[in-house]
Amino acid sequence: MQNMEHKTPLANNHISVDCVVIGFDGEQLKVLLIKRVGEEQGEIFHDMKLPGSLIYMDEDLDEAAQRVLNELTGLKNVNLMQFKVFGSKNRTKDPKDIH
């Protein structure tokens, strides 16, 4: 995972992109997940998640998806297609989702 600083403020703490990268190994479908490690209220957590993050004020959704996928996985020039937009003002109520 690369640590890239971005000075532009976040668009909104409820707007993010998640990338679902699907592959086929000849026998099974595979979905790309990334390991997430963090600490919340003194508790260490380890889990797996789709590559995703919040968008910046100067990005559209497609640009943000390409940036996030590259920052979290190193993948570049992936042909991405917007599948669906979901929204809920409560989607970041779990503090782990903000990290």
N, C-alpha and C positions, 0 to 999 in steps of 0.2 A: 504494500500500500504506500503510495506516495503522499508526502505531506506538502501540499501546495497552498500557499497563502493567497487569498483572494480578498482584495480590499473592498469590493462592491458589497453593499449590504444585502441581506436576504430580502427576497420579495415579500415574504410573509411566512411565518413559522408553520403554516398549514399547507403550503404548496411545495410538493416534492415530486421527484420522478423515481420510479423503480423500474429497473430493466430486467426483463425475463428473457434470458438467453437459453434457448433450447437447442440441444444437439442430439444426434442419433449415432450410436457407436456400431450400428449394424444389427444390434439385437434389442437395445433398450433406448428409450428416450432419456435424456439427461437434462437437468436444469442446473445452471450455474448458481452457486451460493457462495457467499463470503463468510469467513469467520469474524465474529465480532466479540471483542473482549472489552470490558469496561467496569466501572465501579459506580454504584448508585447507593447512596445512603450507607456507605461503609461496606456494602456487599459487593463482592466481585461476581460478575456474570460472564458466561461464555455461551454464545449461541451462534446460529447460522441464520443468514438473512439474504434476501435478494439484494443485488447491488443497487443502492438508492441513496439519495440525499436531497436536501433542500435546494431550491433554485435561487439564483441571484437576480437582482433587479434588472440587470442588463442582458438577461438570457431569455430566449423562448424555450419551450419545453423540449424541442428537438436538440437544441444546442446543449441544454442542461443534461439530457440523457447521454449524449456523446461524451461530455466532460466527466460526468459521474462514472460512467462505465470505464473510461480510461483511468481515472484517478484510483478507483477501487480495484481494478483487475489488470490494468496495463493494456487492455484490448483497444485497438484503434481501427478506424475505418470499418466498423461493423454496420451492416445494413439494418437499420432499426425501423420499425413500423409502429406507429401509435395504435394500440389495441383498444384501450378504453380509458376514460377519465373517471375517477371516483372522487368524491368529496365529502368531508365531514369536519365540522369545526372541532370535534372531539378526538380526531385521529391522533393527536399528539398528547393525549392525557397521561400516557405512561411516560415517565421521564426518560426511560431508555430510548424511546423513539425520537427524542430531541437530539440525543448524542449521535 
